[in-house]
Amino acid sequence: MEEAEPPVPALGVGMVGYAFMGAAHSQGWRTVGRVFDLPAAPVLAAVCGRDRTAVEAMAQRHGWAAAETDWRALIARDDVHIVDICTPGDSHAEIAIAALEAGKHVLCEKPLANTVEEAQSMVLAARRARERGQLAMVGFNYRRVPALSYARRLVAEGRIGPIRHVRVCYLQDWLVDPDAPLTWRLQRDRAGSGALGDLGAHIVDLAQYLTGEPVVGVSALTETFVRSRPDPGASAPRGEVTVDDAALFTGRLASGALASFEATRMAAGRKNSLRLEVNGESGSLAFDLERLNELSFHDHTEPAHSAGFRRILVTEPEHPYLEAWWPPGHALGYEHTFVHQARDLLEAIATGTDPRPSFADGLQVQRVLAAVEESAEKNAVYTPVQT
Ligand code: SOE
């Protein structure tokens, strides 16, 4: 008997890196075809990591068909069409450029790279690859929170009018303990920067995504409160922390709107708190990742006596991504953003449209992060004059 043709073409995914982000992306790839009607079916072809035992265990747990220990071997596989990069930032550029040159589509975790120069070379590689029909996207997953996609829609529809302010903070607390270990995230040569690149990249991207405007100027303060930490792998008991623990900056958007940003790993009690507010001439929007199925909306054109922030429960089928999920009121969470990310990339590949955030979007964020570091280094802080 002849085998039935698969209803949609299969696209093999090869993922490099298998820690926290690798697990989150695996969930996305595994679930997406069970929820959305897709124009292409992702196949979890192979996952790659340097430790064979660990990567094989990961492959088995998350449903990857094969495990590799060399990313070049992963890229060379004929059954891999999309290379998904979930490694620390110091290897993003090399892997992404090699994958694009090998004819693969690329999804790369944020921040796009550790430096502007690396990000620029990735954009050039993505442009060349685009001419051959390959696509490249950055993994700013919070764009895929339905409430935030919906917020962008409301801003684009003019529901809050011209933007005056964006206020965003992303707070974590895993470095409050001065004896928390020195991991790769605290080393400049691996991670590029600290809270700035890890958390600040998300909030800069969100500010630009929600408003549709680039950040065109910044003024910043950064701080490393704990300058050495226990280094389990090294001979000396403590190693140097070479990145920021916290970054605070103000910014101006292209339209002249003012923005403020705060990214820290030192906010005791705040585990993964991403809050934002956008104020326009005719209304405001507010969001809190700890209540990610909700969006607060104030319509300033309503009579003052009855106007005020109201809570929209973003679980209706008309809301972004929600048509495929559960009945209204049945909430989504963090992991679903990775399902949506996989959906958007697969749709883009199948329809040949440019996915966002593009590598160029990632480069723009990188430029803002570099400007923040430059501003913080110049330290143009004015001391109040005592009279
Ligand atoms: C760690 O700070 C981290 O996992 C980030 O790297 C992610 O991008 C963020 O979504 C959650 O926190």
Boltz pocket constraint, residues with backbone or C-beta under 6 A from the ligand:
constraints:
  - pocket:
      binder: B
      contacts: [[A, 20], [A, 110], [A, 172], [A, 198], [A, 199], [A, 272]]
      max_distance: 6.0
